[in-house]
Amino acid sequence: MTVITVDTPADVLARDALTVLQPGFRGTEAPDWVLRLLAEGLGAVALFSRNIESPEQVARLTAQLRAVRPDVLVAADEEGGDVTRLEARGGSSFPGNLALGAVDDVKLTRAVAAELGRRLAACGVNLNWAPSADVNSDPDNPVIGVRSFGAEPELVARNTAAYVEGMQSAGVATSVKHFPGHGDTGVDSHHAMPRIDVGLDTLRDRELVPFKAAVAAGTKAVMSAHILVPALDPDLPGTLSSAVLTGLLRAPRERGGLGYDGLIVTDGIEMQAISAAYGIERGTVMALAAGADAICVGGGLSDEQTVLGLRDAIVRAVREGDLPAERLADAAARVRDLQVWAAERAGAAGTVSDGSDIGLEAARRALRITRRAEFTPLTEAPYVAALTPVANIAVGDVTPWGIAADLAKLLPGTVTGTYPGREVEDLGAEVFAAGLLDEAGDRTIVLVVRDAHRHRWMSEALAAVVARRPGTVVVEMGVPQAPATGALHIATHGAARVCGTAAAEAIVGSV
């Protein structure tokens, strides 16, 4: 092994290595190891639903962190809609991107993002790994879906830009994701390596359009994707590719790049697309060498030894010549620049509008309702049946979804049944439908589905129920690709709590 002599002092290397890491941790208070590493140079920490009980608790937690390091970046992936951390246990007060894209009112998107930014800022969060700027061109995409503003590049672009402007007006930096675009994938990068086999012209006309808009809007960060795009790099995924991060994202516009000069942060380095093929230490070094400035590591890896191992791997890579010291110093400097920006804007959010109903207003406007002539608004308590697919890792299995609770408030006596996919598959659609009708009795059935077009068991069960009971109300809370069916069909464009509220209002005729 050849060891390269590096003039940078060991303590500076170690501090820079810590500066570029963005780890998570467990618990609702900061562990001692996090506080100690903050004092030693750790540049950021990440909060997930496991760290959050209430806004007041998060504010205490972030104050605890800033008592040690006032300029620390506190990150979260608070997209609103299906992917929420602040409201993981009750559901989001804001619809997600697909609902905003369905409305396609940039003033509304900007206002929603600004209000969400104010709530993040009030808790002490100053970096949001959002929004998703992916063009959801593949409706069967297992991980993006309602997290995208839509399938049309210009629509996604204008709403991405509005979101960036709104969120950053509250002093919270946005990190648009997942560059160069995760929308045309049939694989979830949490589990394996997705691949996008399209030409460069298609990438420029589709995937890159929203990212160009985000850069023009001044986004402070861009998150890389763990996806293989052979038109850009036949060998390495975006996160590890200098062709993608440096040759495309950073390159000047006159040379065909996006001319981006802000922070590049990776998607979770522990995700299987990277960790299974490269390991997290090697993946971290490769990402930094390719042009990334910050390493997100927080999913299931939230312990001191992981962080120290990454720090040491970075330092060792510099000493052995695998990572130029100048590249590490540049990455750390970009993190510190963002820390300065965030510190200067602390307090920019102003007063949180506790009574704001901007999220519910947006959810109401996003509804797409198809009524048959015989449908009349419900006045008696129905039977709500939720067909529940397995949630992807980004959404998680903590956050409740559906409309039963809201309908029960409007129609007391509402009865609810939850039917997991495996259970329905085992029964078969016809047997399931017969059993459901027996359980519902004379009550109107409200069938709640999520991405029915993606799940054969769900679409077959839905068809069997509606065939037997044409007066069924259908609420689609995923991407509305399947044809509208039932006496009343409501597409909410997402499963946020406010989307359920808006759908329940429509069922009783109050909107």
Secondary structure, 3 states (H helix, E strand, C coil): CCCCCCCCCHHHHHHHHHHCEEECCCCCCCCHHHHHHHHHCCCEEEECHHHCCCHHHHHHHHHHHHHHCCCCEEEECCCECCECCCCCCCCCCCCCHHHHHHHCCHHHHHHHHHHHHHHHHHHCCCEECCCECCCCCCCCCCCCHHHCCCCCHHHHHHHHHHHHHHHHHCCCEEEEEEECCCCCCCCCCCCCCCECCCCHHHHHHCCHHHHHHHHHHCCCEEEECCCECCCCCCCCCHHHCHHHHHHHHHCCHHHCCCCCCCEEEECCCCCHHHHHHHCHHHHHHHHHHHCCCEEEECCCCCCHHHHHHHHHHHHHHHHCCCCCHHHHHHHHHHHHHHHHHHHHCCCCCCCCCCCCCHHHHHHHHHCEEEECCCCCCCCCCCEEEEEECCCCCCCCCCCCCCCHHHHHHHCCCCEEEEEEHHHHHHHCHHHHHHHHHHHHCCCCEEEEECCHHHCHHHHHHHHHHHHHCCCCEEEECCCCCCCCCCCEEEECCCCCHHHHHHHHHHHHCCC
